[in-house]
Amino acid sequence: MTYLYLAIAILAEVTATSALKASEEFTKLMPSIVVIVGYAIAFYFMTLVLRVMPVGVTYAIWSGLGIVLVTIAGIVLYDQMPDLPAVLGMVLIVAGVVVMHVFSKTI
């Protein structure tokens, strides 16, 4: 269940973060509600994950996948294409998360 909770937390956070731009500084009601509810769900499920998984590992997975998914959302929703250095940086972040997950004994 821990990884399911983490997936829910990540997806809720990515949804909320992606809606931030659409909220236009919280002047648009529906996107603003998505932001608030999304972050509430994300943080609730992250607290469930933290019962089992160390905070550093949890946050590494959360932020690594979140960066990639928010970037994909930016491409799809806002036509914001990352350049090569940005893509390489994300690849390195994901590689770091994979190394932690495969080789770390703290998971």
VOGU-3710 file (C-alpha; in Angstrom, 3 decimals, decimal comma):
1> mtylylaiai> 0,000/0,000/0,000  2,927/2,347/0,623  3,749/2,706/-3,064  0,088/3,167/-3,952  -0,153/5,970/-1,380  3,034/7,510/-2,760  1,655/7,341/-6,302  -1,567/9,041/-5,181  0,441/11,735/-3,379  2,627/12,348/-6,425
11> laevtatsal> -0,298/12,494/-8,853  -2,227/14,851/-6,560  0,812/17,113/-6,205  1,451/17,128/-9,952  -2,210/17,964/-10,595  -2,101/20,796/-8,045  1,186/22,176/-9,338  -0,025/22,035/-12,928  -3,167/23,939/-11,952  -1,147/26,765/-10,353
21> kaseeftklm> -0,557/28,464/-13,694  -4,221/28,110/-14,664  -5,292/29,647/-11,337  -3,726/32,936/-12,492  -2,489/33,851/-9,021  -5,625/32,399/-7,395  -7,934/34,707/-9,344  -9,686/31,804/-11,144  -11,943/29,801/-8,821  -11,897/26,277/-10,263
31> psivvivgya> -8,132/25,986/-10,855  -7,573/27,488/-7,382  -9,794/24,812/-5,837  -7,841/22,136/-7,748  -4,605/23,536/-6,304  -5,847/23,566/-2,705  -7,555/20,179/-2,813  -4,660/18,613/-4,745  -2,065/19,727/-2,219  -4,266/18,625/0,702
41> iafyfmtlvl> -4,611/15,150/-0,803  -0,912/15,018/-1,641  0,230/15,917/1,853  -2,257/13,569/3,504  -1,086/10,585/1,476  2,552/11,581/1,948  2,051/11,401/5,725  0,805/7,836/5,275  3,919/6,972/3,277  6,170/8,493/5,932
51> rvmpvgvtya> 4,884/5,950/8,470  6,820/3,293/6,565  9,424/4,917/4,335  12,272/7,242/5,408  11,612/10,906/4,694  14,691/11,339/2,474  13,815/8,417/0,248  10,150/9,437/0,122  11,034/12,970/-0,886  13,579/11,818/-3,488
61> iwsglgivlv> 10,953/9,682/-5,212  8,281/12,372/-4,795  10,418/15,157/-6,225  12,066/13,098/-8,966  8,836/11,792/-10,414  7,090/15,098/-9,734  9,643/17,064/-11,754  9,285/14,773/-14,740  5,474/14,621/-14,577  5,074/18,390/-14,110
71> tiagivlydq> 7,376/18,925/-17,080  5,209/16,594/-19,171  2,110/18,467/-17,986  3,793/21,746/-18,969  4,445/20,384/-22,448  0,883/19,114/-22,895  -1,082/21,879/-21,168  1,033/24,977/-21,725  3,239/24,153/-24,728  6,374/24,670/-22,594
81> mpdlpavlgm> 9,043/22,540/-24,246  12,188/21,948/-22,127  15,563/22,373/-23,800  18,309/19,739/-23,897  20,033/20,776/-20,644  16,685/20,620/-18,817  15,998/17,135/-20,186  19,506/15,963/-19,257  19,056/17,338/-15,753  15,781/15,461/-15,354
91> vlivagvvvm> 17,410/12,266/-16,618  20,092/12,672/-13,950  17,467/13,252/-11,252  15,562/10,127/-12,266  18,822/8,168/-12,415  19,599/9,312/-8,869  16,204/8,136/-7,642  16,703/4,775/-9,347  20,171/4,387/-7,796  18,742/5,166/-4,348
101> hvfskti> 15,892/2,732/-4,826  18,001/-0,123/-6,220  21,109/0,172/-4,066  20,076/1,880/-0,821  19,422/-0,260/2,210  17,189/2,431/3,753  14,171/1,505/1,626
//
